Amino acid sequence: MAPGQRSSSGSDNDDIFAAIDLGTNNCRLMIAARANGGFRVVDSYSRIVRLGEGLHRTGELGEDAMTRTMDALRACAARLGRRKPYGFRAVATEACRRARNGRAFIERIRAETGLEFEIISGREEAELAVESCAGLLFSGIHHDAAGTVSIRAPGEQAQPGRGLLLDIGGGSTEIAWVRLDQDRRTHDVIGFISLPIGVITLSEQFSSQGPEDYRAMVAHVRENLEAFETTHRIGREILSGSVRVVGTSGTVTTLASLDLDLPRYSRCAIDGYRLGVINARKAISRLHRMGSRGMHAHPCIGPERASYVLPGCAIFEAFLSLWSSDIVVADRGLRDGLLTRMMRDSGAPGTKRNGTSGPRGRQRRTHG
């Protein structure tokens, strides 16, 4: 099925949509149905494939990484075949953007699975991240470690006029600076940066994760972010209380899990959680003390993710060093943004429209 393609399976599946996000570290599928102005998940799949493993060194996707990814995509294709969604879109991000053989791999995926992928730009990746988290940019209800429901973070205006979104990935990090219209419930991405720095690239670039290399990671990322701050003067806006900061990534959700001291990961506890700056730094210190063995054994981390947690924390600390603010944690990703776009662009439930949903959407979105 091609990106944005409509199924011809009949009206029974008119309200079923699917999206695949093929990243540097993960392959994720979500199949969802419209529900109450949003959607409910009817099937999902996620596998760590490490597609970008070795890319920093060789400039190409490795054969072992591509084989792992193909296995995951065959599983996705089988699930799509059973559900037969009305709308579908599949996107690939930084690993395929950077690799010399990225486009050839996309063609191999099409030939072997029938799935047609787009390699999206860093800008669209940032826009989709904002799309997925828009509800949290506007929502005034978040919870903290004590279970307290609060209208806003300390010092934040009742209706912030700006949003700042952080999305730490395997091969890149996207940051979006967003204008919020609280009355119309719309947002407009007015600035973004897509750094070719993610948890896999940092882990491969630095020889260890000891204290000295960790500090070097933080300094390296901060150096690459300073021009964005110089252009947009975000720090000044944060001090005025006019900015809602949202973070989405395995790094941010892991820190929230540690702050809550969860015995196992729970999306319900994490999505919408307000992570304070001091608590975030305490969680990072706890990870350093935990070490590799402790992270391998921790139920919210595990052996597949343990080696990438501290590089993610280095990116997060660099972000906080420029934009110190409590962060609303989002357990949401590109799949959510893709599904939201497709459902909106397809028209009213049960109403078919000719053509396909385009590869790009407007920046301005409405949230009711």
Disulfide bonds with the S-S distance in Angstrom:
none
